[in-house]
Amino acid sequence: MNSTRVPDDFSDAVLARCPGMSARDDSRLRAKVREALEGHPEEEWTVRFADMIIRHRDEPFAKPFFERSVAQGVRGMLDNS
């Protein structure tokens, strides 16, 4: 079965989790998502997105996602101890 999702659909879903992002950061995130996902199978998108966020973690468009993932990881570690 062929998927009809495109990288912009992925961006829309991600940005829905980060309300209030500036138009500039929204645009940069969309461009980086497109760059990371285009031409790759949809099964790889989540991993490729995570890799892109880690690579750009200090940039304003990526920082909220990076910080949230670190916080979730720490909470998970503490919950499992």
PDB file of N, CA, C and O in Angstrom:
ATOM      1  N   MET A   1       0.841  -1.170   0.000  1.00  0.00           N
ATOM      2  CA  MET A   1       0.000   0.000   0.000  1.00  0.00           C
ATOM      3  C   MET A   1       0.893   1.242   0.000  1.00  0.00           C
ATOM      4  O   MET A   1       1.807   1.347   0.818  1.00  0.00           O
ATOM      5  N   ASN A   2       0.640   2.160  -0.891  1.00  0.00           N
ATOM      6  CA  ASN A   2       1.405   3.397  -0.959  1.00  0.00           C
ATOM      7  C   ASN A   2       0.804   4.434  -0.025  1.00  0.00           C
ATOM      8  O   ASN A   2      -0.413   4.607   0.035  1.00  0.00           O
ATOM      9  N   SER A   3       1.669   5.115   0.694  1.00  0.00           N
ATOM     10  CA  SER A   3       1.228   6.181   1.580  1.00  0.00           C
ATOM     11  C   SER A   3       1.098   7.471   0.785  1.00  0.00           C
ATOM     12  O   SER A   3       1.819   7.694  -0.187  1.00  0.00           O
ATOM     13  N   THR A   4       0.185   8.299   1.205  1.00  0.00           N
ATOM     14  CA  THR A   4       0.035   9.592   0.543  1.00  0.00           C
ATOM     15  C   THR A   4       0.566  10.721   1.418  1.00  0.00           C
ATOM     16  O   THR A   4       0.446  11.894   1.065  1.00  0.00           O
ATOM     17  N   ARG A   5       1.150  10.370   2.552  1.00  0.00           N
ATOM     18  CA  ARG A   5       1.714  11.401   3.423  1.00  0.00           C
ATOM     19  C   ARG A   5       2.962  11.989   2.783  1.00  0.00           C
ATOM     20  O   ARG A   5       3.713  11.302   2.090  1.00  0.00           O
ATOM     21  N   VAL A   6       3.161  13.253   3.029  1.00  0.00           N
ATOM     22  CA  VAL A   6       4.346  13.954   2.549  1.00  0.00           C
ATOM     23  C   VAL A   6       5.004  14.623   3.750  1.00  0.00           C
ATOM     24  O   VAL A   6       4.368  14.773   4.793  1.00  0.00           O
ATOM     25  N   PRO A   7       6.271  15.028   3.622  1.00  0.00           N
ATOM     26  CA  PRO A   7       6.949  15.667   4.757  1.00  0.00           C
ATOM     27  C   PRO A   7       6.174  16.840   5.367  1.00  0.00           C
ATOM     28  O   PRO A   7       6.260  17.062   6.575  1.00  0.00           O
ATOM     29  N   ASP A   8       5.425  17.589   4.564  1.00  0.00           N
ATOM     30  CA  ASP A   8       4.656  18.708   5.126  1.00  0.00           C
ATOM     31  C   ASP A   8       3.554  18.216   6.069  1.00  0.00           C
ATOM     32  O   ASP A   8       3.219  18.905   7.033  1.00  0.00           O
ATOM     33  N   ASP A   9       2.988  17.037   5.805  1.00  0.00           N
ATOM     34  CA  ASP A   9       2.005  16.456   6.729  1.00  0.00           C
ATOM     35  C   ASP A   9       2.671  16.155   8.071  1.00  0.00           C
ATOM     36  O   ASP A   9       2.086  16.387   9.129  1.00  0.00           O
ATOM     37  N   PHE A  10       3.885  15.642   8.017  1.00  0.00           N
ATOM     38  CA  PHE A  10       4.644  15.346   9.230  1.00  0.00           C
ATOM     39  C   PHE A  10       4.912  16.644   9.990  1.00  0.00           C
ATOM     40  O   PHE A  10       4.751  16.700  11.209  1.00  0.00           O
ATOM     41  N   SER A  11       5.320  17.686   9.266  1.00  0.00           N
ATOM     42  CA  SER A  11       5.562  18.998   9.888  1.00  0.00           C
ATOM     43  C   SER A  11       4.304  19.517  10.567  1.00  0.00           C
ATOM     44  O   SER A  11       4.367  20.018  11.689  1.00  0.00           O
ATOM     45  N   ASP A  12       3.168  19.401   9.899  1.00  0.00           N
ATOM     46  CA  ASP A  12       1.904  19.866  10.484  1.00  0.00           C
ATOM     47  C   ASP A  12       1.626  19.160  11.809  1.00  0.00           C
ATOM     48  O   ASP A  12       1.236  19.797  12.787  1.00  0.00           O
ATOM     49  N   ALA A  13       1.826  17.854  11.838  1.00  0.00           N
ATOM     50  CA  ALA A  13       1.577  17.080  13.056  1.00  0.00           C
ATOM     51  C   ALA A  13       2.535  17.487  14.171  1.00  0.00           C
ATOM     52  O   ALA A  13       2.134  17.603  15.329  1.00  0.00           O
ATOM     53  N   VAL A  14       3.787  17.701  13.824  1.00  0.00           N
ATOM     54  CA  VAL A  14       4.792  18.099  14.813  1.00  0.00           C
ATOM     55  C   VAL A  14       4.491  19.496  15.344  1.00  0.00           C
ATOM     56  O   VAL A  14       4.538  19.726  16.553  1.00  0.00           O
ATOM     57  N   LEU A  15       4.183  20.420  14.453  1.00  0.00           N
ATOM     58  CA  LEU A  15       3.926  21.804  14.866  1.00  0.00           C
ATOM     59  C   LEU A  15       2.656  21.929  15.705  1.00  0.00           C
ATOM     60  O   LEU A  15       2.540  22.854  16.509  1.00  0.00           O
ATOM     61  N   ALA A  16       1.718  21.027  15.532  1.00  0.00           N
ATOM     62  CA  ALA A  16       0.510  21.046  16.358  1.00  0.00           C
ATOM     63  C   ALA A  16       0.851  20.801  17.823  1.00  0.00           C
ATOM     64  O   ALA A  16       0.085  21.173  18.712  1.00  0.00           O
ATOM     65  N   ARG A  17       1.989  20.183  18.074  1.00  0.00           N
ATOM     66  CA  ARG A  17       2.435  19.909  19.443  1.00  0.00           C
ATOM     67  C   ARG A  17       3.281  21.046  20.015  1.00  0.00           C
ATOM     68  O   ARG A  17       3.733  20.970  21.157  1.00  0.00           O
ATOM     69  N   CYS A  18       3.491  22.079  19.237  1.00  0.00           N
ATOM     70  CA  CYS A  18       4.339  23.188  19.677  1.00  0.00           C
ATOM     71  C   CYS A  18       3.688  24.516  19.298  1.00  0.00           C
ATOM     72  O   CYS A  18       4.223  25.257  18.474  1.00  0.00           O
ATOM     73  N   PRO A  19       2.540  24.817  19.895  1.00  0.00           N
ATOM     74  CA  PRO A  19       1.851  26.063  19.539  1.00  0.00           C
ATOM     75  C   PRO A  19       2.681  27.284  19.931  1.00  0.00           C
ATOM     76  O   PRO A  19       3.459  27.247  20.884  1.00  0.00           O
ATOM     77  N   GLY A  20       2.501  28.345  19.188  1.00  0.00           N
ATOM     78  CA  GLY A  20       3.179  29.589  19.518  1.00  0.00           C
ATOM     79  C   GLY A  20       4.545  29.765  18.894  1.00  0.00           C
ATOM     80  O   GLY A  20       5.230  30.746  19.187  1.00  0.00           O
ATOM     81  N   MET A  21       4.961  28.844  18.042  1.00  0.00           N
ATOM     82  CA  MET A  21       6.257  28.986  17.389  1.00  0.00           C
ATOM     83  C   MET A  21       6.183  30.158  16.407  1.00  0.00           C
ATOM     84  O   MET A  21       5.175  30.338  15.724  1.00  0.00           O
ATOM     85  N   SER A  22       7.235  30.937  16.344  1.00  0.00           N
ATOM     86  CA  SER A  22       7.247  32.085  15.435  1.00  0.00           C
ATOM     87  C   SER A  22       7.168  31.617  13.986  1.00  0.00           C
ATOM     88  O   SER A  22       7.512  30.479  13.666  1.00  0.00           O
ATOM     89  N   ALA A  23       6.716  32.501  13.129  1.00  0.00           N
ATOM     90  CA  ALA A  23       6.608  32.172  11.702  1.00  0.00           C
ATOM     91  C   ALA A  23       7.977  31.816  11.126  1.00  0.00           C
ATOM     92  O   ALA A  23       8.087  30.916  10.294  1.00  0.00           O
ATOM     93  N   ARG A  24       9.011  32.515  11.566  1.00  0.00           N
ATOM     94  CA  ARG A  24      10.370  32.237  11.072  1.00  0.00           C
ATOM     95  C   ARG A  24      10.811  30.828  11.478  1.00  0.00           C
ATOM     96  O   ARG A  24      11.325  30.072  10.653  1.00  0.00           O
ATOM     97  N   ASP A  25      10.606  30.479  12.763  1.00  0.00           N
ATOM     98  CA  ASP A  25      11.009  29.154  13.234  1.00  0.00           C
ATOM     99  C   ASP A  25      10.154  28.058  12.604  1.00  0.00           C
ATOM    100  O   ASP A  25      10.656  26.979  12.291  1.00  0.00           O
ATOM    101  N   ASP A  26       8.870  28.333  12.419  1.00  0.00           N
ATOM    102  CA  ASP A  26       7.978  27.398  11.733  1.00  0.00           C
ATOM    103  C   ASP A  26       8.520  27.096  10.340  1.00  0.00           C
ATOM    104  O   ASP A  26       8.594  25.939   9.927  1.00  0.00           O
ATOM    105  N   SER A  27       8.893  28.143   9.629  1.00  0.00           N
ATOM    106  CA  SER A  27       9.415  27.996   8.267  1.00  0.00           C
ATOM    107  C   SER A  27      10.723  27.211   8.253  1.00  0.00           C
ATOM    108  O   SER A  27      10.923  26.347   7.398  1.00  0.00           O
ATOM    109  N   ARG A  28      11.613  27.509   9.197  1.00  0.00           N
ATOM    110  CA  ARG A  28      12.896  26.785   9.263  1.00  0.00           C
ATOM    111  C   ARG A  28      12.672  25.312   9.597  1.00  0.00           C
ATOM    112  O   ARG A  28      13.302  24.431   9.013  1.00  0.00           O
ATOM    113  N   LEU A  29      11.764  25.054  10.544  1.00  0.00           N
ATOM    114  CA  LEU A  29      11.481  23.666  10.900  1.00  0.00           C
ATOM    115  C   LEU A  29      10.940  22.910   9.695  1.00  0.00           C
ATOM    116  O   LEU A  29      11.384  21.798   9.411  1.00  0.00           O
ATOM    117  N   ARG A  30       9.986  23.505   8.986  1.00  0.00           N
ATOM    118  CA  ARG A  30       9.418  22.848   7.803  1.00  0.00           C
ATOM    119  C   ARG A  30      10.499  22.542   6.764  1.00  0.00           C
ATOM    120  O   ARG A  30      10.507  21.461   6.175  1.00  0.00           O
ATOM    121  N   ALA A  31      11.399  23.481   6.544  1.00  0.00           N
ATOM    122  CA  ALA A  31      12.474  23.271   5.567  1.00  0.00           C
ATOM    123  C   ALA A  31      13.387  22.129   6.002  1.00  0.00           C
ATOM    124  O   ALA A  31      13.769  21.292   5.184  1.00  0.00           O
ATOM    125  N   LYS A  32      13.735  22.092   7.275  1.00  0.00           N
ATOM    126  CA  LYS A  32      14.624  21.033   7.775  1.00  0.00           C
ATOM    127  C   LYS A  32      13.927  19.678   7.762  1.00  0.00           C
ATOM    128  O   LYS A  32      14.559  18.659   7.482  1.00  0.00           O
ATOM    129  N   VAL A  33      12.626  19.657   8.062  1.00  0.00           N
ATOM    130  CA  VAL A  33      11.877  18.397   8.007  1.00  0.00           C
ATOM    131  C   VAL A  33      11.852  17.885   6.573  1.00  0.00           C
ATOM    132  O   VAL A  33      12.113  16.708   6.326  1.00  0.00           O
ATOM    133  N   ARG A  34      11.539  18.765   5.632  1.00  0.00           N
ATOM    134  CA  ARG A  34      11.525  18.370   4.218  1.00  0.00           C
ATOM    135  C   ARG A  34      12.883  17.793   3.816  1.00  0.00           C
ATOM    136  O   ARG A  34      12.961  16.734   3.194  1.00  0.00           O
ATOM    137  N   GLU A  35      13.942  18.499   4.179  1.00  0.00           N
ATOM    138  CA  GLU A  35      15.300  18.066   3.841  1.00  0.00           C
ATOM    139  C   GLU A  35      15.603  16.689   4.439  1.00  0.00           C
ATOM    140  O   GLU A  35      16.226  15.852   3.785  1.00  0.00           O
ATOM    141  N   ALA A  36      15.170  16.455   5.662  1.00  0.00           N
ATOM    142  CA  ALA A  36      15.464  15.191   6.346  1.00  0.00           C
ATOM    143  C   ALA A  36      14.626  14.021   5.835  1.00  0.00           C
ATOM    144  O   ALA A  36      15.091  12.881   5.835  1.00  0.00           O
ATOM    145  N   LEU A  37      13.394  14.294   5.399  1.00  0.00           N
ATOM    146  CA  LEU A  37      12.468  13.199   5.088  1.00  0.00           C
ATOM    147  C   LEU A  37      12.279  12.894   3.613  1.00  0.00           C
ATOM    148  O   LEU A  37      12.036  11.743   3.250  1.00  0.00           O
ATOM    149  N   GLU A  38      12.386  13.899   2.758  1.00  0.00           N
ATOM    150  CA  GLU A  38      12.114  13.677   1.334  1.00  0.00           C
ATOM    151  C   GLU A  38      12.980  12.558   0.768  1.00  0.00           C
ATOM    152  O   GLU A  38      14.188  12.497   0.995  1.00  0.00           O
ATOM    153  N   GLY A  39      12.322  11.681   0.027  1.00  0.00           N
ATOM    154  CA  GLY A  39      13.026  10.599  -0.640  1.00  0.00           C
ATOM    155  C   GLY A  39      13.311   9.400   0.245  1.00  0.00           C
ATOM    156  O   GLY A  39      13.952   8.446  -0.195  1.00  0.00           O
ATOM    157  N   HIS A  40      12.844   9.435   1.486  1.00  0.00           N
ATOM    158  CA  HIS A  40      13.067   8.324   2.410  1.00  0.00           C
ATOM    159  C   HIS A  40      11.732   7.672   2.740  1.00  0.00           C
ATOM    160  O   HIS A  40      10.700   8.342   2.748  1.00  0.00           O
ATOM    161  N   PRO A  41      11.745   6.367   3.013  1.00  0.00           N
ATOM    162  CA  PRO A  41      10.498   5.676   3.342  1.00  0.00           C
ATOM    163  C   PRO A  41       9.877   6.254   4.619  1.00  0.00           C
ATOM    164  O   PRO A  41      10.586   6.657   5.542  1.00  0.00           O
ATOM    165  N   GLU A  42       8.568   6.285   4.651  1.00  0.00           N
ATOM    166  CA  GLU A  42       7.844   6.847   5.795  1.00  0.00           C
ATOM    167  C   GLU A  42       8.208   6.143   7.106  1.00  0.00           C
ATOM    168  O   GLU A  42       8.159   6.759   8.171  1.00  0.00           O
ATOM    169  N   GLU A  43       8.567   4.874   7.038  1.00  0.00           N
ATOM    170  CA  GLU A  43       8.946   4.131   8.253  1.00  0.00           C
ATOM    171  C   GLU A  43      10.171   4.743   8.930  1.00  0.00           C
ATOM    172  O   GLU A  43      10.373   4.549  10.129  1.00  0.00           O
ATOM    173  N   GLU A  44      10.982   5.472   8.184  1.00  0.00           N
ATOM    174  CA  GLU A  44      12.206   6.073   8.735  1.00  0.00           C
ATOM    175  C   GLU A  44      11.996   7.497   9.245  1.00  0.00           C
ATOM    176  O   GLU A  44      12.895   8.069   9.860  1.00  0.00           O
ATOM    177  N   TRP A  45      10.838   8.067   9.002  1.00  0.00           N
ATOM    178  CA  TRP A  45      10.638   9.487   9.275  1.00  0.00           C
ATOM    179  C   TRP A  45      10.836   9.869  10.737  1.00  0.00           C
ATOM    180  O   TRP A  45      11.468  10.887  11.022  1.00  0.00           O
ATOM    181  N   THR A  46      10.315   9.081  11.664  1.00  0.00           N
ATOM    182  CA  THR A  46      10.438   9.439  13.077  1.00  0.00           C
ATOM    183  C   THR A  46      11.901   9.469  13.500  1.00  0.00           C
ATOM    184  O   THR A  46      12.329  10.390  14.196  1.00  0.00           O
ATOM    185  N   VAL A  47      12.659   8.478  13.089  1.00  0.00           N
ATOM    186  CA  VAL A  47      14.083   8.431  13.436  1.00  0.00           C
ATOM    187  C   VAL A  47      14.835   9.562  12.754  1.00  0.00           C
ATOM    188  O   VAL A  47      15.690  10.197  13.372  1.00  0.00           O
ATOM    189  N   ARG A  48      14.534   9.818  11.503  1.00  0.00           N
ATOM    190  CA  ARG A  48      15.209  10.900  10.777  1.00  0.00           C
ATOM    191  C   ARG A  48      14.862  12.264  11.380  1.00  0.00           C
ATOM    192  O   ARG A  48      15.716  13.148  11.453  1.00  0.00           O
ATOM    193  N   PHE A  49      13.600  12.434  11.816  1.00  0.00           N
ATOM    194  CA  PHE A  49      13.205  13.675  12.477  1.00  0.00           C
ATOM    195  C   PHE A  49      13.991  13.840  13.779  1.00  0.00           C
ATOM    196  O   PHE A  49      14.535  14.911  14.048  1.00  0.00           O
ATOM    197  N   ALA A  50      14.050  12.790  14.576  1.00  0.00           N
ATOM    198  CA  ALA A  50      14.789  12.856  15.845  1.00  0.00           C
ATOM    199  C   ALA A  50      16.257  13.196  15.603  1.00  0.00           C
ATOM    200  O   ALA A  50      16.827  14.019  16.320  1.00  0.00           O
ATOM    201  N   ASP A  51      16.867  12.579  14.613  1.00  0.00           N
ATOM    202  CA  ASP A  51      18.267  12.878  14.289  1.00  0.00           C
ATOM    203  C   ASP A  51      18.442  14.336  13.894  1.00  0.00           C
ATOM    204  O   ASP A  51      19.425  14.969  14.278  1.00  0.00           O
ATOM    205  N   MET A  52      17.495  14.877  13.127  1.00  0.00           N
ATOM    206  CA  MET A  52      17.568  16.276  12.708  1.00  0.00           C
ATOM    207  C   MET A  52      17.450  17.200  13.915  1.00  0.00           C
ATOM    208  O   MET A  52      18.178  18.188  14.010  1.00  0.00           O
ATOM    209  N   ILE A  53      16.544  16.889  14.835  1.00  0.00           N
ATOM    210  CA  ILE A  53      16.372  17.716  16.037  1.00  0.00           C
ATOM    211  C   ILE A  53      17.643  17.683  16.880  1.00  0.00           C
ATOM    212  O   ILE A  53      18.070  18.722  17.385  1.00  0.00           O
ATOM    213  N   ILE A  54      18.243  16.532  17.040  1.00  0.00           N
ATOM    214  CA  ILE A  54      19.491  16.431  17.810  1.00  0.00           C
ATOM    215  C   ILE A  54      20.588  17.250  17.146  1.00  0.00           C
ATOM    216  O   ILE A  54      21.324  17.966  17.824  1.00  0.00           O
ATOM    217  N   ARG A  55      20.701  17.151  15.843  1.00  0.00           N
ATOM    218  CA  ARG A  55      21.733  17.881  15.097  1.00  0.00           C
ATOM    219  C   ARG A  55      21.568  19.397  15.238  1.00  0.00           C
ATOM    220  O   ARG A  55      22.558  20.128  15.284  1.00  0.00           O
ATOM    221  N   HIS A  56      20.329  19.865  15.305  1.00  0.00           N
ATOM    222  CA  HIS A  56      20.045  21.310  15.339  1.00  0.00           C
ATOM    223  C   HIS A  56      19.520  21.758  16.705  1.00  0.00           C
ATOM    224  O   HIS A  56      18.837  22.778  16.797  1.00  0.00           O
ATOM    225  N   ARG A  57      19.825  21.017  17.749  1.00  0.00           N
ATOM    226  CA  ARG A  57      19.231  21.226  19.074  1.00  0.00           C
ATOM    227  C   ARG A  57      19.388  22.631  19.642  1.00  0.00           C
ATOM    228  O   ARG A  57      18.570  23.048  20.462  1.00  0.00           O
ATOM    229  N   ASP A  58      20.410  23.371  19.232  1.00  0.00           N
ATOM    230  CA  ASP A  58      20.626  24.722  19.754  1.00  0.00           C
ATOM    231  C   ASP A  58      19.905  25.797  18.957  1.00  0.00           C
ATOM    232  O   ASP A  58      19.919  26.966  19.341  1.00  0.00           O
ATOM    233  N   GLU A  59      19.278  25.418  17.858  1.00  0.00           N
ATOM    234  CA  GLU A  59      18.554  26.400  17.050  1.00  0.00           C
ATOM    235  C   GLU A  59      17.134  26.553  17.595  1.00  0.00           C
ATOM    236  O   GLU A  59      16.535  25.577  18.047  1.00  0.00           O
ATOM    237  N   PRO A  60      16.594  27.773  17.554  1.00  0.00           N
ATOM    238  CA  PRO A  60      15.275  28.026  18.148  1.00  0.00           C
ATOM    239  C   PRO A  60      14.155  27.115  17.642  1.00  0.00           C
ATOM    240  O   PRO A  60      13.248  26.785  18.406  1.00  0.00           O
ATOM    241  N   PHE A  61      14.197  26.706  16.385  1.00  0.00           N
ATOM    242  CA  PHE A  61      13.115  25.859  15.867  1.00  0.00           C
ATOM    243  C   PHE A  61      13.175  24.446  16.432  1.00  0.00           C
ATOM    244  O   PHE A  61      12.152  23.762  16.474  1.00  0.00           O
ATOM    245  N   ALA A  62      14.339  23.996  16.864  1.00  0.00           N
ATOM    246  CA  ALA A  62      14.504  22.627  17.354  1.00  0.00           C
ATOM    247  C   ALA A  62      14.504  22.525  18.877  1.00  0.00           C
ATOM    248  O   ALA A  62      14.179  21.478  19.436  1.00  0.00           O
ATOM    249  N   LYS A  63      14.866  23.604  19.532  1.00  0.00           N
ATOM    250  CA  LYS A  63      15.049  23.583  20.986  1.00  0.00           C
ATOM    251  C   LYS A  63      13.839  23.049  21.764  1.00  0.00           C
ATOM    252  O   LYS A  63      14.029  22.229  22.662  1.00  0.00           O
ATOM    253  N   PRO A  64      12.599  23.478  21.461  1.00  0.00           N
ATOM    254  CA  PRO A  64      11.467  22.951  22.245  1.00  0.00           C
ATOM    255  C   PRO A  64      11.314  21.433  22.131  1.00  0.00           C
ATOM    256  O   PRO A  64      10.960  20.773  23.108  1.00  0.00           O
ATOM    257  N   PHE A  65      11.574  20.887  20.964  1.00  0.00           N
ATOM    258  CA  PHE A  65      11.449  19.438  20.763  1.00  0.00           C
ATOM    259  C   PHE A  65      12.576  18.699  21.471  1.00  0.00           C
ATOM    260  O   PHE A  65      12.356  17.646  22.069  1.00  0.00           O
ATOM    261  N   PHE A  66      13.776  19.249  21.403  1.00  0.00           N
ATOM    262  CA  PHE A  66      14.919  18.623  22.065  1.00  0.00           C
ATOM    263  C   PHE A  66      14.711  18.631  23.580  1.00  0.00           C
ATOM    264  O   PHE A  66      14.888  17.606  24.239  1.00  0.00           O
ATOM    265  N   GLU A  67      14.338  19.780  24.123  1.00  0.00           N
ATOM    266  CA  GLU A  67      14.143  19.878  25.573  1.00  0.00           C
ATOM    267  C   GLU A  67      13.034  18.952  26.051  1.00  0.00           C
ATOM    268  O   GLU A  67      13.159  18.321  27.101  1.00  0.00           O
ATOM    269  N   ARG A  68      11.960  18.868  25.293  1.00  0.00           N
ATOM    270  CA  ARG A  68      10.857  17.977  25.666  1.00  0.00           C
ATOM    271  C   ARG A  68      11.316  16.516  25.654  1.00  0.00           C
ATOM    272  O   ARG A  68      10.957  15.751  26.549  1.00  0.00           O
ATOM    273  N   SER A  69      12.098  16.127  24.658  1.00  0.00           N
ATOM    274  CA  SER A  69      12.536  14.727  24.588  1.00  0.00           C
ATOM    275  C   SER A  69      13.497  14.397  25.726  1.00  0.00           C
ATOM    276  O   SER A  69      13.459  13.293  26.268  1.00  0.00           O
ATOM    277  N   VAL A  70      14.356  15.344  26.090  1.00  0.00           N
ATOM    278  CA  VAL A  70      15.267  15.118  27.219  1.00  0.00           C
ATOM    279  C   VAL A  70      14.458  14.977  28.508  1.00  0.00           C
ATOM    280  O   VAL A  70      14.713  14.074  29.305  1.00  0.00           O
ATOM    281  N   ALA A  71      13.490  15.861  28.711  1.00  0.00           N
ATOM    282  CA  ALA A  71      12.662  15.799  29.918  1.00  0.00           C
ATOM    283  C   ALA A  71      11.915  14.466  30.005  1.00  0.00           C
ATOM    284  O   ALA A  71      11.833  13.871  31.079  1.00  0.00           O
ATOM    285  N   GLN A  72      11.375  13.999  28.884  1.00  0.00           N
ATOM    286  CA  GLN A  72      10.661  12.719  28.881  1.00  0.00           C
ATOM    287  C   GLN A  72      11.617  11.577  29.206  1.00  0.00           C
ATOM    288  O   GLN A  72      11.257  10.651  29.932  1.00  0.00           O
ATOM    289  N   GLY A  73      12.829  11.642  28.672  1.00  0.00           N
ATOM    290  CA  GLY A  73      13.817  10.607  28.952  1.00  0.00           C
ATOM    291  C   GLY A  73      14.206  10.564  30.418  1.00  0.00           C
ATOM    292  O   GLY A  73      14.330   9.486  31.000  1.00  0.00           O
ATOM    293  N   VAL A  74      14.399  11.726  31.014  1.00  0.00           N
ATOM    294  CA  VAL A  74      14.764  11.786  32.428  1.00  0.00           C
ATOM    295  C   VAL A  74      13.616  11.268  33.291  1.00  0.00           C
ATOM    296  O   VAL A  74      13.836  10.502  34.229  1.00  0.00           O
ATOM    297  N   ARG A  75      12.388  11.690  32.972  1.00  0.00           N
ATOM    298  CA  ARG A  75      11.234  11.184  33.735  1.00  0.00           C
ATOM    299  C   ARG A  75      11.147   9.663  33.623  1.00  0.00           C
ATOM    300  O   ARG A  75      10.860   8.979  34.605  1.00  0.00           O
ATOM    301  N   GLY A  76      11.396   9.139  32.425  1.00  0.00           N
ATOM    302  CA  GLY A  76      11.361   7.693  32.236  1.00  0.00           C
ATOM    303  C   GLY A  76      12.425   6.984  33.052  1.00  0.00           C
ATOM    304  O   GLY A  76      12.174   5.924  33.626  1.00  0.00           O
ATOM    305  N   MET A  77      13.611   7.568  33.103  1.00  0.00           N
ATOM    306  CA  MET A  77      14.689   6.977  33.909  1.00  0.00           C
ATOM    307  C   MET A  77      14.304   6.965  35.381  1.00  0.00           C
ATOM    308  O   MET A  77      14.517   5.971  36.075  1.00  0.00           O
ATOM    309  N   LEU A  78      13.740   8.067  35.855  1.00  0.00           N
ATOM    310  CA  LEU A  78      13.372   8.166  37.268  1.00  0.00           C
ATOM    311  C   LEU A  78      12.213   7.238  37.608  1.00  0.00           C
ATOM    312  O   LEU A  78      12.166   6.673  38.701  1.00  0.00           O
ATOM    313  N   ASP A  79      11.280   7.080  36.673  1.00  0.00           N
ATOM    314  CA  ASP A  79      10.146   6.184  36.902  1.00  0.00           C
ATOM    315  C   ASP A  79      10.590   4.728  36.972  1.00  0.00           C
ATOM    316  O   ASP A  79       9.952   3.915  37.641  1.00  0.00           O
ATOM    317  N   ASN A  80      11.679   4.396  36.285  1.00  0.00           N
ATOM    318  CA  ASN A  80      12.156   3.013  36.230  1.00  0.00           C
ATOM    319  C   ASN A  80      13.198   2.694  37.290  1.00  0.00           C
ATOM    320  O   ASN A  80      13.721   1.580  37.323  1.00  0.00           O
ATOM    321  N   SER A  81      13.509   3.653  38.158  1.00  0.00           N
ATOM    322  CA  SER A  81      14.554   3.376  39.163  1.00  0.00           C
ATOM    323  C   SER A  81      13.967   2.880  40.460  1.00  0.00           C
ATOM    324  O   SER A  81      14.705   2.602  41.405  1.00  0.00           O
TER     325      SER A  81
END
